[in-house]
Each structure stands twice: as structure tokens, then as C-alpha cells.
């Protein structure tokens, strides 16, 4: 069993910053990342990182968001800077353990509005 605990969502003005964090427990983890889903849209990858430190970002967030992880603590964070209204969505922590089983956080709301 893997439990995910997310924190850091909220309301911010355009140009502001938020930091999302996710803590996982129970198993050795391969991939960790963040997805988001806006109303009426498909869930999309925002950023992901491997146990070895490789990262991948959606084109829409490159240069603004930074993903990081602490393998010893099984945590992943997403630093979001220069936020835009288009970033408004529910953000979900995603974890894939060695062996391929997928786990999701409950989601945290990020709203960017003046």
C-alpha cells in the first residue's frame, strides 16, 4: 500500500507563486510527478521525475515550474512561479512504484485569478 499526502494548493494572483508537496509511504518508488485537470479537459502531465533525477515538463510550464524529489523521504515538490490563469486546475500527485502499479493523490486546487 502507498499513501500520498498533498499540500500547498490555494488561490494566487497572476504572476505569483505556489509550492506543491507530496509525501509517499510504503514502497520503493520509480516515478513521481504531478498532473493537472481543468474542468472539461483531460488530465495532463505537468512534470515528472525519475529516481535517478531525470525530469520532464509540459511545454506550457517550462521555465516557470521546477520539480524536485527527495528519495530518502519519498517526497516530491513542484515550485510554480509566474503563474497564469491558464494554470488553474486540480493538481494530482502521481507515483509509480517499481513493478508498475500507479497511485494518485486526492488532488489539490490551484486557482490563479485577480
C-alpha positions, 0 to 999 in steps of 0.5 A, a space after each residue: 500500500 502507498 499513501 500520498 499526502 498533498 499540500 500547498 494548493 490555494 488561490 494566487 494572483 497572476 504572476 505569483 507563486 505556489 509550492 506543491 508537496 507530496 509525501 509517499 509511504 510504503 514502497 520503493 518508488 520509480 516515478 513521481 510527478 504531478 498532473 493537472 485537470 481543468 474542468 472539461 479537459 483531460 488530465 495532463 502531465 505537468 512534470 515528472 521525475 525519475 529516481 535517478 533525477 531525470 525530469 520532464 515538463 509540459 511545454 506550457 510550464 517550462 521555465 516557470 515550474 521546477 520539480 524536485 524529489 527527495 528519495 530518502 523521504 519519498 517526497 516530491 515538490 513542484 515550485 510554480 512561479 509566474 503563474 497564469 490563469 491558464 494554470 488553474 486546475 486540480 493538481 494530482 500527485 502521481 507515483 509509480 512504484 517499481 513493478 508498475 502499479 500507479 497511485 494518485 493523490 486526492 488532488 489539490 486546487 490551484 486557482 490563479 485569478 485577480 
